[in-house]
């Protein structure tokens, strides 16, 4: 019986009279998996960045791309023919198919491969498959559940399996991996999957699926590893996301990227995040909502704190703000960044002279529409080379602290361990020890409603630009509120009231931290309108191509 890696191949077979399934440069299944080297090659191939990643931050109220204006998520235009949806689905099933093939063929190498090596490689593969199913069920709900190779004859009969059944499988597979994989590797293999990786995927998946008890216990197991010295919060928040942070003990899963290995990003995607003064485009930018989410140093949101001044919005704010968004009138990548409409020139330290300020919209129409630029994860090399090869951070320790805190809260377990987890993250942001509660706004309230607000706000600012916010909005059922608000920018220079620059007043925030700019009139500008259809968009559509090939794959509601 002939087997094919994933359902999409059925379409290819129907469309072609002859199909060569084994490219000339690749070995066939029959001749592969016969020794340790081949097993390791198969596993290593699934460490590619193609198979890993959090959601695009542009799907949220944190991030906006001027050139695209929006995307299928934030415009509400997602449909079953969307290329992004098809790619997400296909890559996940491609990885799953490779794992299934590996597991069915690995024993060919049993006679020449140490048993402990085979078991470790199996654990890595089963972790990877569980991770792919986690991504599928959180985005699509019920999906086809494949744990063996699928024949051409079997493919048309495949149906969707309930996400609850698949979730139990995910937890079991991750438990297996956590019991087999080591806590650490030698430095030469530091990026391989570990016990902590299995536990952290389990904790994240459980949180996203509302399995609070599982989320609590899995994240606690990671925190126990941290207590034993396996993981540590990086000393400085800002440095964690730069090259110096790539070997940090805070990283639980990160995928290496290196220009020398030709795994890097160059051109427009990099320039879009750079100032126009450095040759960038200022097009992929933080939103005003992202800016307004950061608390003041008294631990209060901007609409409750007496320390907040809309005319000096970076003052008296959580230090992570200045580490994430470029402060006004600060030196950034060789130029002072100042989007004020009357600042027509700025000092260039690179040229040791004042130059035309292309980050001011009076000078350059397409300078950042919100007035903000990303700072998090960006350094001088981006401006110098117009390329970047930073490792992709998938999961880090701070997320596990916040996962534990949220799970404890939702279980009604408001105790010292919850506050310790939450406050360790906040203390690191201020660069002080957790015990120095007088030096940072330590959380101590036992009011569940208020504590929920704080934890959710903490996740937003701690994990900004890391692809976590989208699934938080989905699982909290806040997407229909946050993603129907317009994207707000600075007013055009001609109508900007200079006496009220940059912000005309204190932004009202509702009980969910969602900003309301409707009272500011022409002192803000709507630069794009988001849309989110709550009747369908909490799940993604099953790709139309898959349903055309296999009508047994019932579509999600209202697509």
Secondary structure, DSSP 8 states (H G I E B T S, - for coil): --EESSTHHHHHHHH-S---SS-TTS--GGGSS-SHHHHHHHHHGGGSGGG-----GGGSSSEEETTTS--TTTTT---TT-HHHHHHHHHHHHHHHHHHHHHHHGGGGTTTS-HHHHHHHHHHHHHHHHHHHHHHHHHHSSB---SS-EEHHHHTT---B-HHHHHHHHHHHHHHHHHHS-S---GGGTTS--HHHHHHHHHHHHHHTT-HHHHHHHHHHHHHHHHTTS----S-HHHHTSGGGTT-TTEEEEE--BGGGTB-EETHHHHTTS-GGGT----EEE-HHHHHHS-BTTS--TTT-TT--GGGTTTTB-HHHHHHB--TTEEETTEEE---TT--EEEETTTTEEEE-TTSTTT-TTS-SSS--B-TT--HHHHHHSEE---EEEEEHHHHHHHHHHHHHHTT--SHHHHHHHHHHHHHHHTS-TT-GGGTT------HHHHHHHHHHHHHHHTTTTT-HHHHHHHTT-HHHHTTSEEEEE--TTT--GGG-S-SS--EE-TT--EE-GGGGGGEEEEEE----TTTTTS----HHHHHH-TTS---TT-
